[in-house]
Amino acid sequence: MKRSWKEKDVTQAFFPVAMKPVFIQTSEGRQDLFDHTAYEQLPRHQAVVDTDKNLTFAVVTDSYRLITNQEAYNLAADAMRTVFKMTSMKDMQCLNVTMPKTRSFCHIDLIHTKSEFEPWEKDRWTPFVRITNSYNRTHRLRFEIGFCRWICLNGVIFGSKSVEISFAHTRQLEDAMKRWEENLAGIHELERLFVSQLRNLQRYHVPAKWMLPLTCKVFDLRLPPEAEIKRKRAEELIEFRNAIADRTSDYFVKMGEHGYAALNVLSDYASHPVGVMAPESKMDGYQHKTGEWIMDFIEQIEKRDFTFEAYLADYLDTAQQIAELKVERVE
């Protein structure tokens, strides 16, 4: 599905965060001369606080090292500047910033504007670097390589060229960033592998009728057999079903019935999920699952006895349940 793109403002992720001392009420429950409850500071704990909103993200020990989103961005930008030999930071743009309302974590996608490639004529893709950071300890700081199709802004995290970093010691930071630069330097090799896999997908016939169970498999959506589905959940599943149907109709009509069209359905949904709670928290995981599916599917279809019935066997009942869902209108 064609989408317009405008560079995102990366500074929306650069809000002030600080480490603050943590106090607890004294065990004796004493009160001071002014009838105030007495507190004592915890010696080995601090709070990670959004100082704009006065919101506490997490309580951490003194071994925790705070890395702000801006610091993470600067680390990635320095690596990209070195690897891509950028003479101007204008060559680097922010493709996307994904962040919940709480601002507890974020994904920042950066692109080098002069690194586009075309698996086929007029079908442009670009590599991107994803920075993942969190203040509530739900995500470790991570730098990864992905690919995005320009016309629809569908993203895929492909391969294993990623680095997760913890910060117990400065030495670990230096070593991890060195490894990341080495991984990033291999982006052209990864790009060639990615293009070859896209071409393999295009050669294989994938009937549109399999897209709903295939999507359930890729994103591991299963429903217990004959279980009662509550109205809210049914509405979400119908929204999911309709989104897959719309995307299947769009891509399969334009491209034909093959694995590359299936990839576009999957990556489109992964990049713009609906029918789920907190879609911004799902996107990164879904894009990883889409990238993993490429390798797995190509491996499976090379087997002589491959059939879609067997490949999707564990998800056919779920897909049938979703296909038959109806929600009665409330007057």
ZADO-1210 file (C-alpha; in nm, 4 decimals, padded with zeros to 6 digits):
<atoms>
<atom x="00.0000" y="00.0000" z="00.0000" code="MET" pos="1"/>
<atom x="00.1520" y="00.3264" z="-00.1112" code="LYS" pos="2"/>
<atom x="00.2333" y="00.5711" z="00.1688" code="ARG" pos="3"/>
<atom x="00.3895" y="00.9142" z="00.1694" code="SER" pos="4"/>
<atom x="00.6949" y="00.9803" z="00.3826" code="TRP" pos="5"/>
<atom x="00.8295" y="01.2811" z="00.5613" code="LYS" pos="6"/>
<atom x="01.1390" y="01.2795" z="00.7756" code="GLU" pos="7"/>
<atom x="01.0503" y="01.2375" z="01.1425" code="LYS" pos="8"/>
<atom x="01.1722" y="01.4720" z="01.4139" code="ASP" pos="9"/>
<atom x="01.4113" y="01.2569" z="01.6149" code="VAL" pos="10"/>
<atom x="01.4281" y="01.5163" z="01.8941" code="THR" pos="11"/>
<atom x="01.0856" y="01.4064" z="02.0180" code="GLN" pos="12"/>
<atom x="01.2742" y="01.1204" z="02.1849" code="ALA" pos="13"/>
<atom x="01.5275" y="01.3561" z="02.3453" code="PHE" pos="14"/>
<atom x="01.3477" y="01.4535" z="02.6656" code="PHE" pos="15"/>
<atom x="01.5322" y="01.4968" z="02.9971" code="PRO" pos="16"/>
<atom x="01.5808" y="01.1862" z="03.2107" code="VAL" pos="17"/>
<atom x="01.7694" y="01.1791" z="03.5392" code="ALA" pos="18"/>
<atom x="01.8641" y="00.9486" z="03.8236" code="MET" pos="19"/>
<atom x="01.6990" y="01.0482" z="04.1516" code="LYS" pos="20"/>
<atom x="01.7502" y="00.9173" z="04.5062" code="PRO" pos="21"/>
<atom x="01.4901" y="00.6812" z="04.6512" code="VAL" pos="22"/>
<atom x="01.3499" y="00.7246" z="05.0015" code="PHE" pos="23"/>
<atom x="01.1399" y="00.4869" z="05.2099" code="ILE" pos="24"/>
<atom x="00.9496" y="00.5357" z="05.5311" code="GLN" pos="25"/>
<atom x="01.1601" y="00.4400" z="05.8310" code="THR" pos="26"/>
<atom x="01.0835" y="00.1000" z="05.9744" code="SER" pos="27"/>
<atom x="00.9946" y="00.2443" z="06.3131" code="GLU" pos="28"/>
<atom x="00.7426" y="00.4827" z="06.1548" code="GLY" pos="29"/>
<atom x="00.8873" y="00.7699" z="06.3551" code="ARG" pos="30"/>
<atom x="00.7665" y="01.1250" z="06.3052" code="GLN" pos="31"/>
<atom x="00.9777" y="01.4367" z="06.3399" code="ASP" pos="32"/>
<atom x="00.9124" y="01.7442" z="06.5555" code="LEU" pos="33"/>
<atom x="00.6736" y="01.8856" z="06.2929" code="PHE" pos="34"/>
<atom x="00.4624" y="01.5686" z="06.2919" code="ASP" pos="35"/>
<atom x="00.6016" y="01.4660" z="05.9518" code="HIS" pos="36"/>
<atom x="00.6708" y="01.1008" z="05.8714" code="THR" pos="37"/>
<atom x="01.0435" y="01.0276" z="05.8699" code="ALA" pos="38"/>
<atom x="01.2120" y="00.8803" z="05.5621" code="TYR" pos="39"/>
<atom x="01.5537" y="00.7373" z="05.4901" code="GLU" pos="40"/>
<atom x="01.7396" y="00.7134" z="05.1604" code="GLN" pos="41"/>
<atom x="01.8086" y="00.3734" z="05.0103" code="LEU" pos="42"/>
<atom x="02.1873" y="00.3651" z="04.9697" code="PRO" pos="43"/>
<atom x="02.2142" y="00.1375" z="04.6634" code="ARG" pos="44"/>
<atom x="01.9017" y="00.2299" z="04.4669" code="HIS" pos="45"/>
<atom x="01.7976" y="00.5175" z="04.2433" code="GLN" pos="46"/>
<atom x="01.4905" y="00.6033" z="04.0370" code="ALA" pos="47"/>
<atom x="01.5011" y="00.6641" z="03.6611" code="VAL" pos="48"/>
<atom x="01.2763" y="00.9692" z="03.6190" code="VAL" pos="49"/>
<atom x="01.1240" y="01.1614" z="03.3276" code="ASP" pos="50"/>
<atom x="01.1873" y="01.5066" z="03.4703" code="THR" pos="51"/>
<atom x="00.9458" y="01.6734" z="03.2263" code="ASP" pos="52"/>
<atom x="00.6489" y="01.4726" z="03.3494" code="LYS" pos="53"/>
<atom x="00.7881" y="01.3838" z="03.6937" code="ASN" pos="54"/>
<atom x="00.7226" y="01.0186" z="03.6052" code="LEU" pos="55"/>
<atom x="00.9280" y="00.7322" z="03.7472" code="THR" pos="56"/>
<atom x="01.0188" y="00.4675" z="03.4896" code="PHE" pos="57"/>
<atom x="01.2027" y="00.2228" z="03.7160" code="ALA" pos="58"/>
<atom x="01.3977" y="00.1790" z="04.0362" code="VAL" pos="59"/>
<atom x="01.7482" y="00.0463" z="03.9693" code="VAL" pos="60"/>
<atom x="02.0594" y="-00.0495" z="04.1624" code="THR" pos="61"/>
<atom x="02.3858" y="00.1406" z="04.1610" code="ASP" pos="62"/>
<atom x="02.5265" y="-00.0937" z="03.8924" code="SER" pos="63"/>
<atom x="02.2809" y="00.0510" z="03.6392" code="TYR" pos="64"/>
<atom x="02.4180" y="00.3013" z="03.3892" code="ARG" pos="65"/>
<atom x="02.1735" y="00.5444" z="03.2340" code="LEU" pos="66"/>
<atom x="02.2063" y="00.5900" z="02.8570" code="ILE" pos="67"/>
<atom x="01.9629" y="00.8485" z="02.7218" code="THR" pos="68"/>
<atom x="01.7958" y="00.8220" z="02.3838" code="ASN" pos="69"/>
<atom x="02.0081" y="01.1106" z="02.2614" code="GLN" pos="70"/>
<atom x="02.3295" y="00.9392" z="02.3703" code="GLU" pos="71"/>
<atom x="02.2190" y="00.6203" z="02.1932" code="ALA" pos="72"/>
<atom x="02.1398" y="00.8226" z="01.8808" code="TYR" pos="73"/>
<atom x="02.4823" y="00.9865" z="01.8879" code="ASN" pos="74"/>
<atom x="02.6535" y="00.6472" z="01.9197" code="LEU" pos="75"/>
<atom x="02.4663" y="00.5136" z="01.6156" code="ALA" pos="76"/>
<atom x="02.5234" y="00.8324" z="01.4165" code="ALA" pos="77"/>
<atom x="02.8976" y="00.8175" z="01.4802" code="ASP" pos="78"/>
<atom x="02.9076" y="00.4563" z="01.3596" code="ALA" pos="79"/>
<atom x="02.7081" y="00.5397" z="01.0464" code="MET" pos="80"/>
<atom x="02.9281" y="00.8399" z="00.9739" code="ARG" pos="81"/>
<atom x="03.2354" y="00.6156" z="00.9829" code="THR" pos="82"/>
<atom x="03.0976" y="00.3201" z="00.7864" code="VAL" pos="83"/>
<atom x="02.9151" y="00.5194" z="00.5168" code="PHE" pos="84"/>
<atom x="03.1935" y="00.7819" z="00.5020" code="LYS" pos="85"/>
<atom x="02.9347" y="01.0569" z="00.5353" code="MET" pos="86"/>
<atom x="03.0705" y="01.4059" z="00.4782" code="THR" pos="87"/>
<atom x="02.7422" y="01.5666" z="00.5816" code="SER" pos="88"/>
<atom x="02.4885" y="01.4665" z="00.8453" code="MET" pos="89"/>
<atom x="02.2209" y="01.5692" z="00.5928" code="LYS" pos="90"/>
<atom x="02.2854" y="01.2297" z="00.4346" code="ASP" pos="91"/>
<atom x="02.1373" y="01.0700" z="00.7469" code="MET" pos="92"/>
<atom x="01.7645" y="01.1038" z="00.8080" code="GLN" pos="93"/>
<atom x="01.5184" y="00.9738" z="01.0650" code="CYS" pos="94"/>
<atom x="01.2820" y="00.7267" z="00.9030" code="LEU" pos="95"/>
<atom x="01.0682" y="00.6644" z="01.2084" code="ASN" pos="96"/>
<atom x="01.0373" y="00.7140" z="01.5839" code="VAL" pos="97"/>
<atom x="00.8192" y="00.4627" z="01.7676" code="THR" pos="98"/>
<atom x="00.7433" y="00.5462" z="02.1279" code="MET" pos="99"/>
<atom x="00.4469" y="00.4843" z="02.3612" code="PRO" pos="100"/>
<atom x="00.2697" y="00.7700" z="02.5375" code="LYS" pos="101"/>
<atom x="00.4604" y="00.6876" z="02.8557" code="THR" pos="102"/>
<atom x="00.7898" y="00.7384" z="02.6651" code="ARG" pos="103"/>
<atom x="00.9311" y="00.4402" z="02.8557" code="SER" pos="104"/>
<atom x="01.1035" y="00.2969" z="02.5463" code="PHE" pos="105"/>
<atom x="01.1675" y="00.3946" z="02.1881" code="CYS" pos="106"/>
<atom x="01.2796" y="00.2653" z="01.8506" code="HIS" pos="107"/>
<atom x="01.4586" y="00.5145" z="01.6259" code="ILE" pos="108"/>
<atom x="01.5165" y="00.4175" z="01.2621" code="ASP" pos="109"/>
<atom x="01.7923" y="00.6025" z="01.0758" code="LEU" pos="110"/>
<atom x="01.8703" y="00.5812" z="00.7050" code="ILE" pos="111"/>
<atom x="02.1620" y="00.6819" z="00.4857" code="HIS" pos="112"/>
<atom x="01.9910" y="00.8534" z="00.1932" code="THR" pos="113"/>
<atom x="02.2529" y="00.7480" z="-00.0625" code="LYS" pos="114"/>
<atom x="02.2349" y="00.3736" z="00.0080" code="SER" pos="115"/>
<atom x="01.9185" y="00.2776" z="-00.1807" code="GLU" pos="116"/>
<atom x="01.9042" y="-00.0394" z="-00.3907" code="PHE" pos="117"/>
<atom x="01.6525" y="-00.1968" z="-00.6320" code="GLU" pos="118"/>
<atom x="01.5865" y="-00.5722" z="-00.6382" code="PRO" pos="119"/>
<atom x="01.3795" y="-00.4895" z="-00.9476" code="TRP" pos="120"/>
<atom x="01.3434" y="-00.1745" z="-01.1520" code="GLU" pos="121"/>
<atom x="01.1418" y="00.0957" z="-00.9763" code="LYS" pos="122"/>
<atom x="01.1160" y="-00.1100" z="-00.6560" code="ASP" pos="123"/>
<atom x="01.3383" y="00.0838" z="-00.4165" code="ARG" pos="124"/>
<atom x="01.4543" y="-00.0377" z="-00.0776" code="TRP" pos="125"/>
<atom x="01.6883" y="00.1258" z="00.1696" code="THR" pos="126"/>
<atom x="01.8822" y="-00.0153" z="00.4649" code="PRO" pos="127"/>
<atom x="01.8123" y="00.1371" z="00.8040" code="PHE" pos="128"/>
<atom x="01.9677" y="00.1248" z="01.1477" code="VAL" pos="129"/>
<atom x="01.7294" y="00.0681" z="01.4362" code="ARG" pos="130"/>
<atom x="01.8180" y="00.1997" z="01.7799" code="ILE" pos="131"/>
<atom x="01.6220" y="00.0432" z="02.0641" code="THR" pos="132"/>
<atom x="01.6449" y="00.1930" z="02.4115" code="ASN" pos="133"/>
<atom x="01.4308" y="00.1884" z="02.7231" code="SER" pos="134"/>
<atom x="01.4172" y="00.3530" z="03.0617" code="TYR" pos="135"/>
<atom x="01.1990" y="00.0893" z="03.2304" code="ASN" pos="136"/>
<atom x="01.4344" y="-00.2037" z="03.1591" code="ARG" pos="137"/>
<atom x="01.1974" y="-00.3703" z="02.9118" code="THR" pos="138"/>
<atom x="01.4589" y="-00.3442" z="02.6342" code="HIS" pos="139"/>
<atom x="01.8357" y="-00.3488" z="02.6438" code="ARG" pos="140"/>
<atom x="02.0101" y="-00.0900" z="02.4324" code="LEU" pos="141"/>
<atom x="02.0318" y="-00.2474" z="02.0874" code="ARG" pos="142"/>
<atom x="02.1500" y="-00.1489" z="01.7401" code="PHE" pos="143"/>
<atom x="02.0254" y="-00.3486" z="01.4405" code="GLU" pos="144"/>
<atom x="02.0157" y="-00.3465" z="01.0626" code="ILE" pos="145"/>
<atom x="01.6877" y="-00.3622" z="00.8730" code="GLY" pos="146"/>
<atom x="01.5503" y="-00.2897" z="00.5269" code="PHE" pos="147"/>
<atom x="01.2557" y="-00.0712" z="00.4276" code="CYS" pos="148"/>
<atom x="01.0588" y="-00.0670" z="00.1004" code="ARG" pos="149"/>
<atom x="01.0124" y="00.2986" z="00.0104" code="TRP" pos="150"/>
<atom x="00.6776" y="00.2895" z="-00.1666" code="ILE" pos="151"/>
<atom x="00.4918" y="00.1487" z="00.1328" code="CYS" pos="152"/>
<atom x="00.7365" y="00.2119" z="00.4205" code="LEU" pos="153"/>
<atom x="00.7289" y="-00.1554" z="00.5199" code="ASN" pos="154"/>
<atom x="01.0227" y="-00.2533" z="00.7377" code="GLY" pos="155"/>
<atom x="01.1929" y="-00.5883" z="00.7990" code="VAL" pos="156"/>
<atom x="01.4651" y="-00.6714" z="01.0496" code="ILE" pos="157"/>
<atom x="01.6714" y="-00.9198" z="00.8507" code="PHE" pos="158"/>
<atom x="01.9611" y="-01.1414" z="00.9521" code="GLY" pos="159"/>
<atom x="02.1635" y="-01.1288" z="01.2720" code="SER" pos="160"/>
<atom x="02.3713" y="-00.8136" z="01.2253" code="LYS" pos="161"/>
<atom x="02.2742" y="-00.6682" z="01.5608" code="SER" pos="162"/>
<atom x="02.4363" y="-00.5838" z="01.8904" code="VAL" pos="163"/>
<atom x="02.2813" y="-00.5751" z="02.2378" code="GLU" pos="164"/>
<atom x="02.4740" y="-00.3785" z="02.4946" code="ILE" pos="165"/>
<atom x="02.4792" y="-00.3670" z="02.8735" code="SER" pos="166"/>
<atom x="02.6764" y="-00.1043" z="03.0568" code="PHE" pos="167"/>
<atom x="02.8339" y="-00.2419" z="03.3696" code="ALA" pos="168"/>
<atom x="03.1718" y="-00.1076" z="03.2564" code="HIS" pos="169"/>
<atom x="03.2937" y="00.1571" z="03.0128" code="THR" pos="170"/>
<atom x="03.5134" y="-00.1066" z="02.8486" code="ARG" pos="171"/>
<atom x="03.2026" y="-00.3059" z="02.7522" code="GLN" pos="172"/>
<atom x="03.0579" y="-00.0008" z="02.5787" code="LEU" pos="173"/>
<atom x="03.3744" y="00.0536" z="02.3764" code="GLU" pos="174"/>
<atom x="03.3999" y="-00.3140" z="02.2761" code="ASP" pos="175"/>
<atom x="03.0315" y="-00.3375" z="02.1882" code="ALA" pos="176"/>
<atom x="03.0400" y="-00.0301" z="01.9658" code="MET" pos="177"/>
<atom x="03.3490" y="-00.1647" z="01.7908" code="LYS" pos="178"/>
<atom x="03.1600" y="-00.4882" z="01.7168" code="ARG" pos="179"/>
<atom x="02.8633" y="-00.2860" z="01.5954" code="TRP" pos="180"/>
<atom x="03.0769" y="-00.0880" z="01.3512" code="GLU" pos="181"/>
<atom x="03.2163" y="-00.4177" z="01.2206" code="GLU" pos="182"/>
<atom x="02.8637" y="-00.5501" z="01.1734" code="ASN" pos="183"/>
<atom x="02.7494" y="-00.2300" z="01.0067" code="LEU" pos="184"/>
<atom x="03.0466" y="-00.2495" z="00.7694" code="ALA" pos="185"/>
<atom x="02.9009" y="-00.5808" z="00.6460" code="GLY" pos="186"/>
<atom x="02.5740" y="-00.4176" z="00.5431" code="ILE" pos="187"/>
<atom x="02.6425" y="-00.4531" z="00.1693" code="HIS" pos="188"/>
<atom x="02.6974" y="-00.8269" z="00.2068" code="GLU" pos="189"/>
<atom x="02.3720" y="-00.8486" z="00.4028" code="LEU" pos="190"/>
<atom x="02.2014" y="-00.6413" z="00.1331" code="GLU" pos="191"/>
<atom x="02.3105" y="-00.8872" z="-00.1377" code="ARG" pos="192"/>
<atom x="02.1797" y="-01.1788" z="00.0675" code="LEU" pos="193"/>
<atom x="01.8526" y="-00.9958" z="00.1255" code="PHE" pos="194"/>
<atom x="01.8052" y="-00.9268" z="-00.2483" code="VAL" pos="195"/>
<atom x="01.8757" y="-01.2898" z="-00.3364" code="SER" pos="196"/>
<atom x="01.6140" y="-01.4014" z="-00.0840" code="GLN" pos="197"/>
<atom x="01.3585" y="-01.1563" z="-00.2253" code="LEU" pos="198"/>
<atom x="01.4139" y="-01.3051" z="-00.5699" code="ARG" pos="199"/>
<atom x="01.3735" y="-01.6562" z="-00.4316" code="ASN" pos="200"/>
<atom x="01.0425" y="-01.5513" z="-00.2793" code="LEU" pos="201"/>
<atom x="00.9219" y="-01.4031" z="-00.6062" code="GLN" pos="202"/>
<atom x="00.9824" y="-01.7315" z="-00.7897" code="ARG" pos="203"/>
<atom x="00.7556" y="-01.9340" z="-00.5586" code="TYR" pos="204"/>
<atom x="00.3790" y="-01.9440" z="-00.6095" code="HIS" pos="205"/>
<atom x="00.1816" y="-01.8538" z="-00.2959" code="VAL" pos="206"/>
<atom x="-00.1970" y="-01.8676" z="-00.3417" code="PRO" pos="207"/>
<atom x="-00.3751" y="-01.5749" z="-00.1771" code="ALA" pos="208"/>
<atom x="-00.6075" y="-01.8133" z="00.0101" code="LYS" pos="209"/>
<atom x="-00.3209" y="-01.9071" z="00.2432" code="TRP" pos="210"/>
<atom x="-00.2427" y="-01.5555" z="00.3637" code="MET" pos="211"/>
<atom x="-00.4606" y="-01.5555" z="00.6761" code="LEU" pos="212"/>
<atom x="-00.3182" y="-01.8801" z="00.8218" code="PRO" pos="213"/>
<atom x="00.0296" y="-01.7787" z="00.7044" code="LEU" pos="214"/>
<atom x="00.0034" y="-01.4495" z="00.8921" code="THR" pos="215"/>
<atom x="-00.1191" y="-01.6348" z="01.2016" code="CYS" pos="216"/>
<atom x="00.1868" y="-01.8609" z="01.1774" code="LYS" pos="217"/>
<atom x="00.4405" y="-01.5822" z="01.1259" code="VAL" pos="218"/>
<atom x="00.3086" y="-01.3793" z="01.4208" code="PHE" pos="219"/>
<atom x="00.2245" y="-01.6900" z="01.6259" code="ASP" pos="220"/>
<atom x="-00.1445" y="-01.6128" z="01.6673" code="LEU" pos="221"/>
<atom x="-00.3313" y="-01.9148" z="01.8062" code="ARG" pos="222"/>
<atom x="-00.6795" y="-01.9515" z="01.9483" code="LEU" pos="223"/>
<atom x="-00.7840" y="-02.2380" z="02.1739" code="PRO" pos="224"/>
<atom x="-01.0267" y="-02.4654" z="01.9835" code="PRO" pos="225"/>
<atom x="-01.3933" y="-02.3971" z="02.0564" code="GLU" pos="226"/>
<atom x="-01.3052" y="-02.1394" z="02.3201" code="ALA" pos="227"/>
<atom x="-01.5482" y="-01.8547" z="02.3814" code="GLU" pos="228"/>
<atom x="-01.4127" y="-01.5304" z="02.2341" code="ILE" pos="229"/>
<atom x="-01.5238" y="-01.2169" z="02.4148" code="LYS" pos="230"/>
<atom x="-01.6673" y="-00.9310" z="02.2163" code="ARG" pos="231"/>
<atom x="-01.3668" y="-00.6994" z="02.2521" code="LYS" pos="232"/>
<atom x="-01.1265" y="-00.9720" z="02.1425" code="ARG" pos="233"/>
<atom x="-01.3556" y="-01.0661" z="01.8539" code="ALA" pos="234"/>
<atom x="-01.3563" y="-00.7058" z="01.7325" code="GLU" pos="235"/>
<atom x="-00.9744" y="-00.7007" z="01.7432" code="GLU" pos="236"/>
<atom x="-00.9501" y="-01.0266" z="01.5502" code="LEU" pos="237"/>
<atom x="-01.1954" y="-00.9025" z="01.2875" code="ILE" pos="238"/>
<atom x="-00.9876" y="-00.5863" z="01.2473" code="GLU" pos="239"/>
<atom x="-00.6794" y="-00.8064" z="01.2063" code="PHE" pos="240"/>
<atom x="-00.8598" y="-01.0290" z="00.9529" code="ARG" pos="241"/>
<atom x="-00.9780" y="-00.7311" z="00.7497" code="ASN" pos="242"/>
<atom x="-00.6308" y="-00.5749" z="00.7515" code="ALA" pos="243"/>
<atom x="-00.4765" y="-00.8935" z="00.6120" code="ILE" pos="244"/>
<atom x="-00.7541" y="-00.9259" z="00.3522" code="ALA" pos="245"/>
<atom x="-00.7076" y="-00.5652" z="00.2372" code="ASP" pos="246"/>
<atom x="-00.3310" y="-00.5982" z="00.2145" code="ARG" pos="247"/>
<atom x="-00.3557" y="-00.9327" z="00.0359" code="THR" pos="248"/>
<atom x="-00.5942" y="-00.7864" z="-00.2198" code="SER" pos="249"/>
<atom x="-00.3680" y="-00.4881" z="-00.2757" code="ASP" pos="250"/>
<atom x="-00.0310" y="-00.6601" z="-00.3087" code="TYR" pos="251"/>
<atom x="-00.1429" y="-00.9801" z="-00.4809" code="PHE" pos="252"/>
<atom x="-00.3373" y="-00.7891" z="-00.7473" code="VAL" pos="253"/>
<atom x="-00.0427" y="-00.5568" z="-00.8178" code="LYS" pos="254"/>
<atom x="00.2368" y="-00.8143" z="-00.7933" code="MET" pos="255"/>
<atom x="00.0864" y="-01.1569" z="-00.8499" code="GLY" pos="256"/>
<atom x="00.0534" y="-01.4614" z="-00.6255" code="GLU" pos="257"/>
<atom x="00.4044" y="-01.5307" z="-00.5025" code="HIS" pos="258"/>
<atom x="00.6249" y="-01.5150" z="-00.1957" code="GLY" pos="259"/>
<atom x="00.7369" y="-01.1572" z="-00.2526" code="TYR" pos="260"/>
<atom x="00.3761" y="-01.0379" z="-00.2461" code="ALA" pos="261"/>
<atom x="00.3271" y="-01.2440" z="00.0714" code="ALA" pos="262"/>
<atom x="00.6311" y="-01.0748" z="00.2249" code="LEU" pos="263"/>
<atom x="00.4822" y="-00.7345" z="00.1499" code="ASN" pos="264"/>
<atom x="00.1564" y="-00.8310" z="00.3200" code="VAL" pos="265"/>
<atom x="00.3469" y="-00.9502" z="00.6263" code="LEU" pos="266"/>
<atom x="00.5891" y="-00.6571" z="00.6433" code="SER" pos="267"/>
<atom x="00.3064" y="-00.4077" z="00.5879" code="ASP" pos="268"/>
<atom x="00.1106" y="-00.5496" z="00.8790" code="TYR" pos="269"/>
<atom x="00.4273" y="-00.5767" z="01.0926" code="ALA" pos="270"/>
<atom x="00.5064" y="-00.2100" z="01.0295" code="SER" pos="271"/>
<atom x="00.1471" y="-00.0882" z="01.0803" code="HIS" pos="272"/>
<atom x="-00.0215" y="-00.3414" z="01.3121" code="PRO" pos="273"/>
<atom x="-00.3917" y="-00.3168" z="01.3990" code="VAL" pos="274"/>
<atom x="-00.6229" y="-00.5259" z="01.6129" code="GLY" pos="275"/>
<atom x="-00.3710" y="-00.5446" z="01.8979" code="VAL" pos="276"/>
<atom x="-00.3190" y="-00.3603" z="02.2224" code="MET" pos="277"/>
<atom x="-00.0319" y="-00.1082" z="02.2193" code="ALA" pos="278"/>
<atom x="00.0632" y="-00.1537" z="01.8516" code="PRO" pos="279"/>
<atom x="00.3815" y="00.0505" z="01.9000" code="GLU" pos="280"/>
<atom x="00.5072" y="-00.2229" z="02.1329" code="SER" pos="281"/>
<atom x="00.4369" y="-00.4942" z="01.8731" code="LYS" pos="282"/>
<atom x="00.6045" y="-00.3440" z="01.5667" code="MET" pos="283"/>
<atom x="00.9659" y="-00.4295" z="01.6462" code="ASP" pos="284"/>
<atom x="00.8859" y="-00.7907" z="01.7358" code="GLY" pos="285"/>
<atom x="00.6646" y="-00.8355" z="01.4308" code="TYR" pos="286"/>
<atom x="00.9339" y="-00.6995" z="01.1993" code="GLN" pos="287"/>
<atom x="01.1817" y="-00.9448" z="01.3504" code="HIS" pos="288"/>
<atom x="00.9375" y="-01.2316" z="01.2961" code="LYS" pos="289"/>
<atom x="00.8894" y="-01.1239" z="00.9345" code="THR" pos="290"/>
<atom x="01.2637" y="-01.1285" z="00.8746" code="GLY" pos="291"/>
<atom x="01.2926" y="-01.4715" z="01.0368" code="GLU" pos="292"/>
<atom x="01.0085" y="-01.6017" z="00.8185" code="TRP" pos="293"/>
<atom x="01.1981" y="-01.5173" z="00.4977" code="ILE" pos="294"/>
<atom x="01.4810" y="-01.7542" z="00.5851" code="MET" pos="295"/>
<atom x="01.2538" y="-02.0245" z="00.7263" code="ASP" pos="296"/>
<atom x="01.0090" y="-02.0219" z="00.4331" code="PHE" pos="297"/>
<atom x="01.2829" y="-02.0424" z="00.1703" code="ILE" pos="298"/>
<atom x="01.4347" y="-02.3351" z="00.3575" code="GLU" pos="299"/>
<atom x="01.0977" y="-02.5116" z="00.3763" code="GLN" pos="300"/>
<atom x="00.9969" y="-02.4673" z="00.0122" code="ILE" pos="301"/>
<atom x="01.3231" y="-02.6257" z="-00.1008" code="GLU" pos="302"/>
<atom x="01.1971" y="-02.9577" z="00.0392" code="LYS" pos="303"/>
<atom x="01.0348" y="-03.1794" z="-00.2212" code="ARG" pos="304"/>
<atom x="00.7466" y="-03.2780" z="00.0040" code="ASP" pos="305"/>
<atom x="00.6538" y="-02.9185" z="00.0965" code="PHE" pos="306"/>
<atom x="00.2813" y="-02.8421" z="00.1079" code="THR" pos="307"/>
<atom x="00.1007" y="-02.5434" z="00.2517" code="PHE" pos="308"/>
<atom x="-00.1417" y="-02.7767" z="00.4308" code="GLU" pos="309"/>
<atom x="00.1433" y="-02.9330" z="00.6278" code="ALA" pos="310"/>
<atom x="00.3390" y="-02.6085" z="00.6706" code="TYR" pos="311"/>
<atom x="00.0378" y="-02.4271" z="00.8170" code="LEU" pos="312"/>
<atom x="-00.1261" y="-02.7245" z="00.9899" code="ALA" pos="313"/>
<atom x="-00.0989" y="-02.5821" z="01.3434" code="ASP" pos="314"/>
<atom x="-00.2711" y="-02.2557" z="01.2415" code="TYR" pos="315"/>
<atom x="-00.5498" y="-02.3665" z="01.0076" code="LEU" pos="316"/>
<atom x="-00.8076" y="-02.4005" z="01.2866" code="ASP" pos="317"/>
<atom x="-00.7209" y="-02.0558" z="01.4239" code="THR" pos="318"/>
<atom x="-00.7510" y="-01.9010" z="01.0776" code="ALA" pos="319"/>
<atom x="-01.0873" y="-02.0717" z="01.0269" code="GLN" pos="320"/>
<atom x="-01.2148" y="-01.9412" z="01.3606" code="GLN" pos="321"/>
<atom x="-01.1068" y="-01.5879" z="01.2710" code="ILE" pos="322"/>
<atom x="-01.2588" y="-01.6143" z="00.9215" code="ALA" pos="323"/>
<atom x="-01.5975" y="-01.7126" z="01.0675" code="GLU" pos="324"/>
<atom x="-01.6090" y="-01.4460" z="01.3395" code="LEU" pos="325"/>
<atom x="-01.9060" y="-01.2123" z="01.3496" code="LYS" pos="326"/>
<atom x="-02.0028" y="-00.9465" z="01.6011" code="VAL" pos="327"/>
<atom x="-02.3685" y="-00.8689" z="01.6500" code="GLU" pos="328"/>
<atom x="-02.4508" y="-00.5010" z="01.6318" code="ARG" pos="329"/>
<atom x="-02.5637" y="-00.3467" z="01.9613" code="VAL" pos="330"/>
<atom x="-02.8700" y="-00.1239" z="01.9194" code="GLU" pos="331"/>
</atoms>
